Amino acid sequence: MQNPKPNALSWLAVSALVLLLDQLSKLWVLTSLPEYTAIPVIEGVWNWYRTYNTGAAFSFLADAGGWQKYFFVVLAAAITGLLGWWLARTPRSDWKTALPYALVIGGAIGNVIDRLIHGHVVDFIQWHWRDHYWPAFNIADSAIVVGAIGIALYGLFSGSKTSARGQG
């Protein structure tokens, strides 16, 4: 009987690191930065800017009346569960699959913690160029975006390999 290859659940250590960095940075923000006040980090490009988001990306559903908090918690739990299940079925050495999943899991949990504790997500990184300001975000958001891009790119560029393996 052949030993099965170890699964990628050990990549959850990356999720834990994202979660730790996210929550520590938000603790710093909540104890050190004034609300709604730009603090330049790199003049003309990057500010610390403490703000809150009751919605999702780009404040989607931010003014929905409160029910969206539970919707986003349930959605994040479902996505995290699905990605965790996929990690368990992914070989540990398949970092191109495991790393993006782990990033999304860590980021999703970080923002869920905010929603459950504060009722909103704490955002504080603000990029801008001249008069154009990108919506403020946080470390969890960054991990989710980088992970989602990784999932999309790997899916896009590995599609032909998967199809070829399935035919052999």
C-alpha positions as CSV (number, residue, x, y, z in Angstrom):
1,M,0.0,0.0,0.0
2,Q,1.4,3.4,-1.1
3,N,1.5,6.2,1.5
4,P,-0.6,9.2,0.4
5,K,1.2,12.4,-0.2
6,P,0.9,15.0,2.6
7,N,-1.8,17.5,2.0
8,A,-1.5,21.2,2.0
9,L,-3.2,21.9,5.3
10,S,0.2,23.0,6.7
11,W,-0.2,26.0,4.4
12,L,-2.7,27.2,7.0
13,A,0.4,28.6,8.8
14,V,0.4,31.3,6.1
15,S,-3.3,32.0,6.9
16,A,-2.3,32.3,10.6
17,L,0.5,34.7,9.8
18,V,-1.8,36.9,7.7
19,L,-4.4,36.8,10.5
20,L,-1.8,37.8,13.1
21,L,-0.4,40.6,11.0
22,D,-3.8,41.9,10.1
23,Q,-5.1,41.9,13.7
24,L,-1.9,43.4,15.2
25,S,-2.0,46.2,12.5
26,K,-5.6,46.9,13.3
27,L,-4.9,47.0,17.0
28,W,-2.2,49.6,16.3
29,V,-4.6,51.6,14.1
30,L,-7.3,51.6,16.7
31,T,-5.0,52.7,19.5
32,S,-2.7,55.1,17.6
33,L,-4.4,56.7,14.6
34,P,-7.1,59.4,14.7
35,E,-10.3,58.7,12.8
36,Y,-10.7,60.1,9.3
37,T,-7.5,62.0,9.3
38,A,-4.8,61.5,6.6
39,I,-1.3,60.9,8.1
40,P,1.2,61.0,5.2
41,V,3.6,58.1,5.0
42,I,4.9,59.0,1.5
43,E,3.7,62.5,0.6
44,G,1.4,62.5,-2.4
45,V,1.1,58.7,-2.6
46,W,0.4,56.9,0.6
47,N,-1.4,57.8,3.8
48,W,-2.5,56.1,7.0
49,Y,-6.2,56.8,7.1
50,R,-8.3,55.2,9.8
51,T,-11.8,54.5,8.5
52,Y,-14.5,51.8,8.7
53,N,-16.3,49.7,6.1
54,T,-19.6,48.0,6.9
55,G,-19.7,46.7,3.3
56,A,-17.4,44.6,1.2
57,A,-14.8,45.7,-1.4
58,F,-15.3,49.4,-2.5
59,S,-18.0,49.7,0.2
60,F,-20.4,47.3,-1.6
61,L,-23.6,47.1,0.4
62,A,-22.2,49.5,3.1
63,D,-25.5,51.3,3.4
64,A,-27.7,48.1,3.4
65,G,-29.0,48.6,6.9
66,G,-27.0,46.1,9.0
67,W,-28.0,42.7,7.5
68,Q,-25.0,42.7,5.3
69,K,-22.7,42.1,8.3
70,Y,-24.2,38.6,8.7
71,F,-24.3,38.0,5.0
72,F,-20.5,38.7,4.7
73,V,-19.7,36.6,7.8
74,V,-21.7,33.6,6.3
75,L,-20.1,34.2,2.9
76,A,-16.6,34.3,4.3
77,A,-17.2,31.2,6.4
78,A,-18.4,29.3,3.3
79,I,-15.5,30.5,1.2
80,T,-13.0,29.6,4.0
81,G,-14.6,26.2,4.5
82,L,-14.5,25.5,0.7
83,L,-10.8,26.6,0.4
84,G,-9.9,24.6,3.5
85,W,-11.5,21.5,2.0
86,W,-9.6,22.2,-1.3
87,L,-6.3,22.6,0.7
88,A,-6.9,19.2,2.3
89,R,-7.2,17.7,-1.2
90,T,-4.1,19.6,-2.5
91,P,-0.6,18.1,-2.3
92,R,1.6,20.0,0.1
93,S,4.2,20.7,-2.6
94,D,1.7,22.4,-4.9
95,W,2.4,25.9,-3.6
96,K,0.9,27.6,-6.6
97,T,-2.5,26.4,-5.5
98,A,-1.9,26.3,-1.7
99,L,-0.5,29.7,-1.2
100,P,-3.3,31.7,-2.8
101,Y,-5.9,29.6,-0.9
102,A,-4.1,30.3,2.4
103,L,-3.9,34.0,1.7
104,V,-7.6,34.2,1.0
105,I,-8.4,32.2,4.1
106,G,-6.3,34.4,6.4
107,G,-7.7,37.6,5.0
108,A,-11.3,36.4,5.1
109,I,-11.0,35.4,8.8
110,G,-9.3,38.7,9.6
111,N,-12.2,40.7,8.2
112,V,-14.8,38.3,9.8
113,I,-13.2,39.0,13.2
114,D,-13.6,42.7,12.6
115,R,-17.2,42.3,11.7
116,L,-18.0,40.2,14.7
117,I,-16.1,42.4,17.2
118,H,-16.6,45.9,15.8
119,G,-19.6,45.5,13.4
120,H,-17.4,46.8,10.5
121,V,-14.0,46.3,9.0
122,V,-11.2,48.6,10.1
123,D,-9.3,50.0,7.0
124,F,-6.3,52.2,7.2
125,I,-4.0,52.0,4.1
126,Q,-4.8,54.8,1.6
127,W,-3.1,55.1,-1.7
128,H,-3.6,58.2,-3.9
129,W,-2.2,60.0,-6.8
130,R,-2.9,63.7,-7.1
131,D,-6.7,64.0,-6.5
132,H,-7.5,60.4,-7.1
133,Y,-7.9,58.4,-3.9
134,W,-8.1,54.6,-3.9
135,P,-10.5,53.3,-1.3
136,A,-8.8,52.6,2.0
137,F,-8.0,48.9,2.7
138,N,-6.1,46.7,5.2
139,I,-3.7,43.7,5.3
140,A,-6.6,41.2,5.2
141,D,-7.9,42.9,2.0
142,S,-4.5,42.8,0.5
143,A,-4.1,39.1,1.2
144,I,-7.6,38.4,-0.3
145,V,-6.8,40.3,-3.5
146,V,-3.3,38.8,-3.9
147,G,-4.7,35.3,-3.2
148,A,-7.7,35.8,-5.6
149,I,-5.3,37.0,-8.4
150,G,-3.1,33.9,-7.7
151,I,-6.1,31.6,-7.9
152,A,-7.2,33.2,-11.2
153,L,-3.8,33.3,-12.8
154,Y,-2.9,29.7,-11.8
155,G,-6.3,28.6,-13.1
156,L,-5.9,30.5,-16.3
157,F,-2.4,29.3,-17.1
158,S,-2.6,25.7,-15.8
159,G,-5.9,24.9,-17.5
160,S,-4.3,23.2,-20.5
161,K,-2.1,21.0,-18.3
162,T,-5.1,19.8,-16.3
163,S,-7.0,19.0,-19.4
164,A,-4.0,17.1,-20.8
165,R,-3.6,15.1,-17.6
166,G,-7.2,14.2,-17.6
167,Q,-7.0,12.6,-21.0
168,G,-4.0,10.4,-20.4
